[in-house]
Amino acid sequence: MLDRGTPACNSGRSMDTDRQFSPDPETRIGDALEAALEALKLARRELVATDEEPGRWRWVALGLVSALQAALVAALSGYATARLEDVANPSQPNRIAPVTLLLRRARSPEHLNPPERLDLTGSQVRALEALTALRNAAVHGLGFDVPAAPHAMALAAVDVIRHLLLVHPAFEVSRFVLFLSLIDRELSLLGAALTALGGRMSHD
């Protein structure tokens, strides 16, 4: 039986704001893809328990936001013109920038060109902000109320991660075929589970 309020497994690699990163772009992308895969696995494991324990949504959010951050690092490291500053935290240059800043960069023409550049709707931005707030509750041990439609904000993250890593990757995919195949599987399973959950919630 799962312990209330703690994730079923948090042993995977995490790419978070306190994590250092490689100055070599290809190594950085590989590390980011590995971190994204492990974070997606965490999110999917925790999602299974949310029916019985709604508090598990904080760990779903933790996994998805970590995966999103890693996907953004991979995307922002993919161009030949990519710089360390593109993924670094301005206040701590040897650390990865927070996901909100990475999202801003991925939406900017200064960093990515179409079709790799993110083009988010207002509702997608709000969903990702709400998901990040849940993630912060998990990291800092804060109390929280489960939003009315948590599956919707989780699906927004799944869609953005898929765009960055599978639909329009900014990096050379041939070097990372296995990781990308496994990430595709995790995203497909997560997306299907979240869609089904949304259908059940709409009939409650």
Accessible surface in RSA format (square Angstrom, percent):
REM  Atomic radii and reference values for relative SASA: ProtOr
REM  Chains: A
REM  Algorithm: Lee & Richards
REM  Probe-radius: 1.40
REM  Slices: 20
REM RES _ NUM      All-atoms   Total-Side   Main-Chain    Non-polar    All polar
REM                ABS   REL    ABS   REL    ABS   REL    ABS   REL    ABS   REL
RES MET A   1   227.30 117.7 141.16  93.4  86.14 205.1 118.95 101.1 108.34 143.5
RES LEU A   2    65.26  36.3  55.96  40.0   9.30  23.4  57.82  40.6   7.43  20.0
RES ASP A   3   104.99  73.5  95.48  95.0   9.51  22.5  21.80  51.3  83.19  83.0
RES ARG A   4   185.45  77.9 159.67  81.4  25.78  61.4  73.03  99.8 112.42  68.1
RES GLY A   5    32.92  40.6   0.00   N/A  32.92  40.6  20.86  57.2  12.06  27.0
RES THR A   6    66.44  47.3  65.80  66.7   0.64   1.5  60.74  81.6   5.70   8.6
RES PRO A   7    28.00  20.4  13.35  12.2  14.65  53.3  13.35  11.0  14.65  91.1
RES ALA A   8    49.55  45.6  15.94  24.6  33.61  76.5  20.34  28.6  29.21  77.4
RES CYS A   9    43.64  33.0  37.50  41.8   6.14  14.4  17.48  44.3  26.16  28.2
RES ASN A  10    96.30  66.4  68.89  66.6  27.41  66.0  16.45  39.6  79.85  77.2
RES SER A  11    99.00  83.7  61.68  82.3  37.33  86.0  52.55 111.9  46.46  65.1
RES GLY A  12    31.18  38.4   0.00   N/A  31.18  38.4  14.41  39.6  16.76  37.5
RES ARG A  13    89.83  37.7  78.72  40.1  11.11  26.4  44.20  60.4  45.63  27.7
RES SER A  14    55.49  46.9  46.33  61.8   9.16  21.1  39.73  84.6  15.75  22.1
RES MET A  15     2.21   1.1   1.60   1.1   0.61   1.5   1.60   1.4   0.61   0.8
RES ASP A  16    22.95  16.1  22.82  22.7   0.13   0.3   8.82  20.8  14.13  14.1
RES THR A  17    45.77  32.6  43.97  44.6   1.80   4.3  19.72  26.5  26.05  39.4
RES ASP A  18   106.76  74.8  95.98  95.5  10.78  25.5  41.05  96.6  65.71  65.5
RES ARG A  19    63.23  26.5  57.60  29.4   5.63  13.4  17.05  23.3  46.18  28.0
RES GLN A  20   104.43  58.4  93.20  68.1  11.23  26.7  26.64  56.7  77.79  59.0
RES PHE A  21    34.65  17.3   7.11   4.4  27.55  71.7  16.85  10.2  17.80  50.9
RES SER A  22    23.73  20.0  16.05  21.4   7.68  17.7  14.28  30.4   9.44  13.2
RES PRO A  23    98.33  71.7  85.46  77.9  12.88  46.8  86.12  71.1  12.21  75.9
RES ASP A  24    66.51  46.6  61.97  61.7   4.54  10.7  29.22  68.8  37.30  37.2
RES PRO A  25    56.85  41.4  56.85  51.8   0.00   0.0  56.85  46.9   0.00   0.0
RES GLU A  26    78.99  45.3  74.10  56.1   4.88  11.6  24.05  46.5  54.93  44.9
RES THR A  27    64.84  46.1  56.08  56.9   8.76  20.9  40.98  55.0  23.85  36.1
RES ARG A  28     2.10   0.9   2.10   1.1   0.00   0.0   0.18   0.2   1.92   1.2
RES ILE A  29     9.53   5.4   9.53   7.1   0.00   0.0   9.53   6.9   0.00   0.0
RES GLY A  30    14.36  17.7   0.00   N/A  14.36  17.7  13.67  37.5   0.69   1.5
RES ASP A  31    37.75  26.4  37.03  36.9   0.72   1.7   2.62   6.2  35.13  35.0
RES ALA A  32     0.20   0.2   0.00   0.0   0.20   0.4   0.09   0.1   0.11   0.3
RES LEU A  33     0.44   0.2   0.44   0.3   0.00   0.0   0.44   0.3   0.00   0.0
RES GLU A  34    51.89  29.8  51.89  39.3   0.00   0.0   5.11   9.9  46.79  38.2
RES ALA A  35     1.82   1.7   1.19   1.8   0.63   1.4   1.19   1.7   0.63   1.7
RES ALA A  36     0.08   0.1   0.08   0.1   0.00   0.0   0.08   0.1   0.00   0.0
RES LEU A  37     6.13   3.4   6.13   4.4   0.00   0.0   6.13   4.3   0.00   0.0
RES GLU A  38    46.60  26.8  43.67  33.0   2.93   7.0   7.10  13.7  39.50  32.2
RES ALA A  39     6.68   6.1   2.77   4.3   3.92   8.9   6.68   9.4   0.00   0.0
RES LEU A  40     0.00   0.0   0.00   0.0   0.00   0.0   0.00   0.0   0.00   0.0
RES LYS A  41    65.96  32.2  64.89  39.8   1.07   2.5  28.32  25.5  37.64  40.1
RES LEU A  42    12.36   6.9  12.36   8.8   0.00   0.0  12.36   8.7   0.00   0.0
RES ALA A  43     0.00   0.0   0.00   0.0   0.00   0.0   0.00   0.0   0.00   0.0
RES ARG A  44    69.77  29.3  69.57  35.5   0.20   0.5  10.28  14.1  59.49  36.1
RES ARG A  45    94.13  39.5  81.81  41.7  12.32  29.3  57.72  78.9  36.41  22.1
RES GLU A  46     0.14   0.1   0.02   0.0   0.13   0.3   0.13   0.2   0.02   0.0
RES LEU A  47    12.82   7.1   8.04   5.8   4.79  12.0   8.04   5.6   4.79  12.9
RES VAL A  48   123.01  80.9  99.04  89.7  23.97  57.8 107.32  93.2  15.69  42.6
RES ALA A  49    14.66  13.5   8.98  13.9   5.68  12.9  14.66  20.6   0.00   0.0
RES THR A  50     7.20   5.1   2.60   2.6   4.60  11.0   0.80   1.1   6.40   9.7
RES ASP A  51    96.19  67.4  65.44  65.1  30.75  72.7  32.25  75.9  63.94  63.8
RES GLU A  52   156.85  90.1 128.51  97.2  28.34  67.5  49.19  95.2 107.66  87.9
RES GLU A  53    18.13  10.4  18.13  13.7   0.00   0.0   8.31  16.1   9.82   8.0
RES PRO A  54    71.69  52.2  71.63  65.3   0.06   0.2  71.69  59.2   0.00   0.0
RES GLY A  55    29.65  36.6   0.00   N/A  29.65  36.6  23.08  63.3   6.57  14.7
RES ARG A  56     2.09   0.9   1.19   0.6   0.91   2.2   1.22   1.7   0.88   0.5
RES TRP A  57    10.26   4.1  10.26   5.0   0.00   0.0   0.19   0.1  10.07  16.3
RES ARG A  58    44.99  18.9  44.99  22.9   0.00   0.0   0.15   0.2  44.85  27.2
RES TRP A  59    27.88  11.2  27.88  13.5   0.00   0.0  27.88  14.9   0.00   0.0
RES VAL A  60     0.00   0.0   0.00   0.0   0.00   0.0   0.00   0.0   0.00   0.0
RES ALA A  61     0.07   0.1   0.07   0.1   0.00   0.0   0.07   0.1   0.00   0.0
RES LEU A  62    18.67  10.4  18.67  13.4   0.00   0.0  18.67  13.1   0.00   0.0
RES GLY A  63     0.20   0.2   0.00   N/A   0.20   0.2   0.20   0.6   0.00   0.0
RES LEU A  64     0.00   0.0   0.00   0.0   0.00   0.0   0.00   0.0   0.00   0.0
RES VAL A  65     5.65   3.7   5.65   5.1   0.00   0.0   5.65   4.9   0.00   0.0
RES SER A  66     9.03   7.6   6.90   9.2   2.13   4.9   5.47  11.7   3.55   5.0
RES ALA A  67     0.00   0.0   0.00   0.0   0.00   0.0   0.00   0.0   0.00   0.0
RES LEU A  68     1.36   0.8   1.36   1.0   0.00   0.0   1.36   1.0   0.00   0.0
RES GLN A  69     4.53   2.5   4.53   3.3   0.00   0.0   1.09   2.3   3.44   2.6
RES ALA A  70     0.06   0.1   0.00   0.0   0.06   0.1   0.00   0.0   0.06   0.2
RES ALA A  71     0.17   0.2   0.00   0.0   0.17   0.4   0.17   0.2   0.00   0.0
RES LEU A  72     0.00   0.0   0.00   0.0   0.00   0.0   0.00   0.0   0.00   0.0
RES VAL A  73     0.00   0.0   0.00   0.0   0.00   0.0   0.00   0.0   0.00   0.0
RES ALA A  74     0.00   0.0   0.00   0.0   0.00   0.0   0.00   0.0   0.00   0.0
RES ALA A  75     1.61   1.5   1.32   2.0   0.29   0.7   1.32   1.9   0.29   0.8
RES LEU A  76     5.72   3.2   0.89   0.6   4.83  12.1   2.05   1.4   3.68   9.9
RES SER A  77     1.65   1.4   0.00   0.0   1.65   3.8   0.00   0.0   1.65   2.3
RES GLY A  78    20.13  24.8   0.00   N/A  20.13  24.8   0.00   0.0  20.13  45.1
RES TYR A  79    50.21  23.4  41.40  23.6   8.81  22.9  43.21  32.5   7.00   8.6
RES ALA A  80   115.47 106.2  65.81 101.6  49.65 113.0  78.88 111.1  36.59  96.9
RES THR A  81   111.82  79.5  93.09  94.4  18.74  44.6  85.26 114.5  26.56  40.2
RES ALA A  82    22.43  20.6   1.19   1.8  21.24  48.3   4.15   5.8  18.28  48.4
RES ARG A  83   125.90  52.9 120.06  61.2   5.84  13.9  53.81  73.5  72.09  43.7
RES LEU A  84    75.14  41.8  70.67  50.6   4.47  11.2  70.67  49.6   4.47  12.0
RES GLU A  85   101.90  58.5  95.67  72.4   6.23  14.8  56.15 108.6  45.76  37.4
RES ASP A  86    10.84   7.6  10.84  10.8   0.00   0.0   0.00   0.0  10.84  10.8
RES VAL A  87     0.11   0.1   0.11   0.1   0.00   0.0   0.11   0.1   0.00   0.0
RES ALA A  88     8.15   7.5   7.59  11.7   0.56   1.3   7.59  10.7   0.56   1.5
RES ASN A  89    21.67  14.9  21.66  20.9   0.01   0.0   0.00   0.0  21.67  20.9
RES PRO A  90    96.38  70.2  64.12  58.5  32.26 117.3  76.20  62.9  20.18 125.4
RES SER A  91    93.53  79.0  59.42  79.3  34.12  78.6  55.49 118.2  38.04  53.3
RES GLN A  92    92.54  51.7  90.23  65.9   2.30   5.5  21.66  46.1  70.88  53.8
RES PRO A  93    97.28  70.9  88.12  80.3   9.15  33.3  88.57  73.1   8.71  54.1
RES ASN A  94    79.79  55.0  70.67  68.3   9.12  22.0  41.75 100.5  38.03  36.8
RES ARG A  95    66.96  28.1  66.96  34.1   0.00   0.0   2.37   3.2  64.59  39.1
RES ILE A  96     0.00   0.0   0.00   0.0   0.00   0.0   0.00   0.0   0.00   0.0
RES ALA A  97     0.00   0.0   0.00   0.0   0.00   0.0   0.00   0.0   0.00   0.0
RES PRO A  98    46.15  33.6  46.02  42.0   0.13   0.5  46.15  38.1   0.00   0.0
RES VAL A  99    10.63   7.0   8.60   7.8   2.03   4.9   8.60   7.5   2.03   5.5
RES THR A 100    65.30  46.4  59.85  60.7   5.45  13.0  44.03  59.1  21.27  32.2
RES LEU A 101    31.75  17.7  31.75  22.7   0.00   0.0  31.75  22.3   0.00   0.0
RES LEU A 102     0.00   0.0   0.00   0.0   0.00   0.0   0.00   0.0   0.00   0.0
RES LEU A 103    19.50  10.9  19.50  13.9   0.00   0.0  19.50  13.7   0.00   0.0
RES ARG A 104   151.80  63.7 146.59  74.7   5.22  12.4  68.79  94.0  83.01  50.3
RES ARG A 105    28.07  11.8  26.55  13.5   1.52   3.6   8.61  11.8  19.46  11.8
RES ALA A 106     0.00   0.0   0.00   0.0   0.00   0.0   0.00   0.0   0.00   0.0
RES ARG A 107    99.82  41.9  84.40  43.0  15.43  36.7  14.17  19.4  85.65  51.9
RES SER A 108    26.40  22.3  23.25  31.0   3.15   7.3  19.47  41.5   6.94   9.7
RES PRO A 109    93.07  67.8  76.05  69.3  17.02  61.9  76.38  63.1  16.69 103.7
RES GLU A 110   153.90  88.4 115.53  87.4  38.36  91.3  44.77  86.6 109.13  89.1
RES HIS A 111    37.35  20.4  20.76  14.4  16.59  42.4  12.74  13.1  24.61  28.6
RES LEU A 112     1.72   1.0   1.47   1.1   0.25   0.6   1.66   1.2   0.06   0.2
RES ASN A 113    81.21  56.0  81.21  78.5   0.00   0.0  16.62  40.0  64.59  62.4
RES PRO A 114    92.67  67.5  74.75  68.1  17.93  65.2  75.40  62.2  17.28 107.4
RES PRO A 115    70.92  51.7  62.53  57.0   8.39  30.5  68.77  56.8   2.15  13.3
RES GLU A 116    34.75  19.9  34.24  25.9   0.51   1.2   1.12   2.2  33.62  27.5
RES ARG A 117    64.59  27.1  57.70  29.4   6.89  16.4  10.98  15.0  53.61  32.5
RES LEU A 118     6.99   3.9   3.50   2.5   3.49   8.8   3.50   2.5   3.49   9.4
RES ASP A 119   135.96  95.2 110.43 109.9  25.53  60.4  35.56  83.7 100.40 100.1
RES LEU A 120    21.42  11.9   5.98   4.3  15.44  38.8   6.87   4.8  14.55  39.2
RES THR A 121    77.09  54.8  70.19  71.2   6.90  16.4  75.77 101.8   1.32   2.0
RES GLY A 122    42.19  52.0   0.00   N/A  42.19  52.0  28.04  76.9  14.15  31.7
RES SER A 123    68.26  57.7  61.10  81.5   7.16  16.5  40.31  85.8  27.95  39.2
RES GLN A 124    46.51  26.0  45.32  33.1   1.19   2.8  15.57  33.1  30.94  23.5
RES VAL A 125    34.94  23.0  33.85  30.6   1.08   2.6  34.77  30.2   0.17   0.4
RES ARG A 126   152.80  64.2 147.51  75.2   5.28  12.6  68.22  93.2  84.58  51.3
RES ALA A 127    18.90  17.4  12.45  19.2   6.45  14.7  18.37  25.9   0.52   1.4
RES LEU A 128     3.74   2.1   2.61   1.9   1.13   2.8   3.07   2.2   0.68   1.8
RES GLU A 129   100.60  57.8  91.86  69.5   8.74  20.8  37.33  72.2  63.27  51.7
RES ALA A 130    40.76  37.5  31.65  48.8   9.11  20.7  38.40  54.1   2.36   6.3
RES LEU A 131     0.41   0.2   0.41   0.3   0.00   0.0   0.41   0.3   0.00   0.0
RES THR A 132    17.54  12.5  17.54  17.8   0.00   0.0  15.27  20.5   2.27   3.4
RES ALA A 133    59.79  55.0  49.31  76.1  10.48  23.8  52.83  74.4   6.96  18.4
RES LEU A 134     8.91   5.0   8.24   5.9   0.67   1.7   8.70   6.1   0.21   0.6
RES ARG A 135    30.74  12.9  30.74  15.7   0.00   0.0   2.90   4.0  27.84  16.9
RES ASN A 136    51.50  35.5  51.50  49.8   0.00   0.0  10.29  24.8  41.21  39.8
RES ALA A 137     5.06   4.6   4.85   7.5   0.21   0.5   4.88   6.9   0.18   0.5
RES ALA A 138     8.52   7.8   0.00   0.0   8.52  19.4   0.05   0.1   8.47  22.4
RES VAL A 139    70.67  46.5  38.85  35.2  31.83  76.7  45.17  39.2  25.50  69.2
RES HIS A 140   118.71  64.9  90.97  63.2  27.73  70.9  60.60  62.5  58.10  67.6
RES GLY A 141    62.71  77.3   0.00   N/A  62.71  77.3  30.19  82.9  32.51  72.8
RES LEU A 142    98.74  55.0  95.54  68.4   3.19   8.0  98.63  69.3   0.10   0.3
RES GLY A 143    71.62  88.3   0.00   N/A  71.62  88.3  39.08 107.2  32.54  72.9
RES PHE A 144    48.64  24.3  13.41   8.3  35.23  91.7  24.61  14.9  24.03  68.8
RES ASP A 145   133.27  93.4 115.22 114.7  18.05  42.7  36.69  86.4  96.58  96.3
RES VAL A 146    54.56  35.9  30.78  27.9  23.78  57.3  30.78  26.7  23.78  64.5
RES PRO A 147    45.72  33.3  30.52  27.8  15.20  55.3  41.89  34.6   3.83  23.8
RES ALA A 148   100.45  92.4  67.66 104.4  32.79  74.6  80.07 112.8  20.37  54.0
RES ALA A 149    44.13  40.6  36.66  56.6   7.47  17.0  36.66  51.6   7.47  19.8
RES PRO A 150     1.36   1.0   1.36   1.2   0.01   0.0   1.36   1.1   0.01   0.0
RES HIS A 151    31.50  17.2  31.50  21.9   0.00   0.0  13.86  14.3  17.64  20.5
RES ALA A 152    49.23  45.3  41.48  64.0   7.75  17.6  43.19  60.8   6.04  16.0
RES MET A 153     9.13   4.7   8.57   5.7   0.56   1.3   5.03   4.3   4.10   5.4
RES ALA A 154     0.00   0.0   0.00   0.0   0.00   0.0   0.00   0.0   0.00   0.0
RES LEU A 155    42.70  23.8  42.70  30.5   0.00   0.0  42.70  30.0   0.00   0.0
RES ALA A 156     9.35   8.6   5.32   8.2   4.04   9.2   8.76  12.3   0.59   1.6
RES ALA A 157     0.00   0.0   0.00   0.0   0.00   0.0   0.00   0.0   0.00   0.0
RES VAL A 158     5.57   3.7   5.57   5.0   0.00   0.0   5.57   4.8   0.00   0.0
RES ASP A 159    77.90  54.6  70.61  70.3   7.29  17.2  17.21  40.5  60.69  60.5
RES VAL A 160     2.77   1.8   1.42   1.3   1.34   3.2   2.77   2.4   0.00   0.0
RES ILE A 161     0.00   0.0   0.00   0.0   0.00   0.0   0.00   0.0   0.00   0.0
RES ARG A 162    65.44  27.5  65.44  33.4   0.00   0.0  30.98  42.3  34.46  20.9
RES HIS A 163    39.59  21.6  39.19  27.2   0.41   1.0  24.25  25.0  15.34  17.8
RES LEU A 164     1.46   0.8   1.19   0.9   0.27   0.7   1.39   1.0   0.07   0.2
RES LEU A 165     0.39   0.2   0.00   0.0   0.39   1.0   0.00   0.0   0.39   1.0
RES LEU A 166    47.21  26.3  21.56  15.4  25.65  64.5  23.27  16.3  23.94  64.4
RES VAL A 167    83.05  54.7  60.90  55.1  22.15  53.4  65.99  57.3  17.06  46.3
RES HIS A 168    64.48  35.2  59.61  41.4   4.87  12.5  36.40  37.5  28.08  32.7
RES PRO A 169    30.79  22.4  18.72  17.1  12.08  43.9  18.72  15.5  12.08  75.0
RES ALA A 170    13.31  12.2   0.14   0.2  13.17  30.0   3.25   4.6  10.06  26.6
RES PHE A 171    12.40   6.2   1.27   0.8  11.13  28.9   4.69   2.8   7.70  22.1
RES GLU A 172    89.88  51.6  78.11  59.1  11.77  28.0  30.52  59.0  59.36  48.5
RES VAL A 173    59.11  38.9  58.41  52.9   0.70   1.7  58.41  50.7   0.70   1.9
RES SER A 174    75.30  63.6  54.24  72.4  21.06  48.5  41.42  88.2  33.88  47.5
RES ARG A 175   147.78  62.0 112.84  57.5  34.94  83.2  30.39  41.5 117.39  71.1
RES PHE A 176    19.78   9.9  15.59   9.7   4.19  10.9  19.78  12.0   0.00   0.0
RES VAL A 177    96.93  63.8  91.14  82.5   5.79  14.0  93.03  80.8   3.90  10.6
RES LEU A 178   129.71  72.2 124.23  88.9   5.48  13.8 126.47  88.8   3.25   8.7
RES PHE A 179    61.28  30.7  60.86  37.7   0.42   1.1  60.86  36.9   0.42   1.2
RES LEU A 180    14.60   8.1  14.34  10.3   0.26   0.7  14.60  10.3   0.00   0.0
RES SER A 181    65.20  55.1  52.85  70.5  12.35  28.4  23.99  51.1  41.20  57.7
RES LEU A 182    67.22  37.4  66.56  47.6   0.66   1.7  66.74  46.9   0.48   1.3
RES ILE A 183     0.00   0.0   0.00   0.0   0.00   0.0   0.00   0.0   0.00   0.0
RES ASP A 184    55.85  39.1  55.77  55.5   0.08   0.2   5.69  13.4  50.17  50.0
RES ARG A 185   132.74  55.7 124.92  63.7   7.82  18.6  50.17  68.6  82.57  50.0
RES GLU A 186     5.39   3.1   5.39   4.1   0.00   0.0   0.65   1.3   4.74   3.9
RES LEU A 187     0.79   0.4   0.00   0.0   0.79   2.0   0.00   0.0   0.79   2.1
RES SER A 188    57.87  48.9  46.13  61.6  11.74  27.0  36.50  77.7  21.37  29.9
RES LEU A 189    68.79  38.3  65.02  46.5   3.76   9.5  65.46  46.0   3.33   8.9
RES LEU A 190     0.00   0.0   0.00   0.0   0.00   0.0   0.00   0.0   0.00   0.0
RES GLY A 191    13.69  16.9   0.00   N/A  13.69  16.9  13.69  37.6   0.00   0.0
RES ALA A 192    65.55  60.3  50.22  77.5  15.33  34.9  59.29  83.5   6.25  16.6
RES ALA A 193    42.26  38.9  29.90  46.1  12.37  28.1  38.27  53.9   4.00  10.6
RES LEU A 194     0.00   0.0   0.00   0.0   0.00   0.0   0.00   0.0   0.00   0.0
RES THR A 195    86.12  61.3  79.89  81.0   6.23  14.8  67.29  90.4  18.83  28.5
RES ALA A 196    52.85  48.6  38.77  59.8  14.07  32.0  50.24  70.7   2.61   6.9
RES LEU A 197    13.10   7.3  13.10   9.4   0.00   0.0  13.10   9.2   0.00   0.0
RES GLY A 198     9.43  11.6   0.00   N/A   9.43  11.6   5.83  16.0   3.60   8.1
RES GLY A 199    32.02  39.5   0.00   N/A  32.02  39.5  30.35  83.3   1.67   3.7
RES ARG A 200   120.12  50.4 112.94  57.6   7.18  17.1  71.41  97.6  48.71  29.5
RES MET A 201    62.62  32.4  49.13  32.5  13.48  32.1  47.03  40.0  15.59  20.7
RES SER A 202    87.59  74.0  46.17  61.6  41.42  95.4  51.31 109.3  36.28  50.8
RES HIS A 203   160.52  87.7 125.79  87.4  34.74  88.9  95.30  98.2  65.22  75.9
RES ASP A 204   151.29 106.0  84.80  84.4  66.48 157.2  62.57 147.3  88.71  88.5
END  Absolute sums over single chains surface
CHAIN  1 A     9743.4       7793.5       1949.8       5458.0       4285.4
END  Absolute sums over all chains
TOTAL          9743.4       7793.5       1949.8       5458.0       4285.4
